[in-house]
Amino acid sequence: MADTPRWDIEGRDWPNRTASRFVEAGGLRWHVQQMGAGPILLMLHGTGAGTHSWRAFAPALADRFTVVAPDLPGHGFTGALPSKRMSLPGMAAAVHALLRALDCTPELVLGHSAGAAILIRMTLDGFIRPRGLVSLNGALMPWRGLPAHLFSPAAKLMAANVLVARLFARRAADRRVVERLVESTGSVLEPAGVDLYQRLVRHPSHVGASLAMMANWDLAALAPELSRLEPPLFLVVGEGDLTVSPSEARRVRERLPSAEVIALPGLGHLAHEERPEEVADLVKGLADRLGLPDGRARTV
C-alpha cells in the first residue's frame, strides 16, 4: 500500500469523478470537484474526510449552485502542506491561494466540522466575502475541561511521530476499525460510504494530515473573534452528533447572538451523508432567504 492515495487506483471510481480536476496553487497540487450552475457555493470538508463526503450532497445542490469542493491539503488527492502550516490560519491561506488560482468568488460557503472554522477564519481575514456562512456540525469552539488539557498535547505527540500514522493506516485495513470510527460520530452510513473512508485512512499521508490538523488547531484564538463576523452564520446541528456536541452551538451564540441554530433531529456528525437531499434542501432554503440568484432559472 502506497503512502498516498493514487488517482488511478483509489480514485478510479471516485464519486463524481467526471467533476474532478487537478489545479496547481500555493505550491500544492489540489484535487477539486466543480459542478452545476448558478452562484458559487464553496464547500470544505472536515478533518479526515475528502470530497467523497459530498458524494450525494453536491449533486443535490448542483441545480441551484456552482458547487466548488476541494480536498483539503494532505487529504484525499491533494498534496500536503508542511505540518506547521496545517494550522487554522495556514489552511485558510492555502484555500485562499486555491480560490485565486480558480478565479473563484464564492457567494455562499458551507463547511463541515473543521471546514466551518476554516471558512470563518477566511472571512475574518478578508480572503472571502460571502453573503452567508453555513456551519454543518461546525467545530468552532475550544475543548473544555480534561480534553482541553489532553487532546492537543496528545495530538502533537502523535503528529510528530510518523510511525503513528503508519500504524493507524495499517489497522484501518480491518474494516471493523473504520466502522467503529464512523459509529463514534453518531451517524449511520451505507456500506459504500464506509468503504470510501477506509480507502483513504489506509494511507499514512491522509492519517498524518488529520493528525497534523488536530495538533496545530487553535480554536481558542478564533472564539474571541466570532463577534466580528459580519455575514449571517447558520449553525446547522445534528442532534445526534457524538463528535461535536450540539450544545456547542449555544457557546457560539454567546459570542455571536445573531447566529441562527437549525436542528437536524435524528442525525449525527455526518448528517449530509446520511440524508443528503434533506440537508441540501435546507441549504437551498437559506440561499433563498439571502436573496441569492437561483441557478435553475438560468438553465430553463
Protein Blocks (a to p, Z undefined) as FASTA:
>chain_A
ZZbdcfklmmmmgghklmgccddeehiacddddededjdddddddehiafklmmmmmmmm
mmmbccdddddehiajbccddfklmcfklmmmmmmmmmmmnopacfbdcdehjlmmmmmm
mmmnomaccfbdcdehiafbccehjllmmmmmmmmmmmmpmklmmmmmmmmmpmklmmmm
mmmnopacdfklmmmmmmmmmpmklmmmmmmmmmmpcfklmmmmmmmpmbdcdddddfkl
ckbgfklmmmmmmmmmmbccdddehiafklmmmmmmlmmmmmmmmmmmnopacfklmmZZ
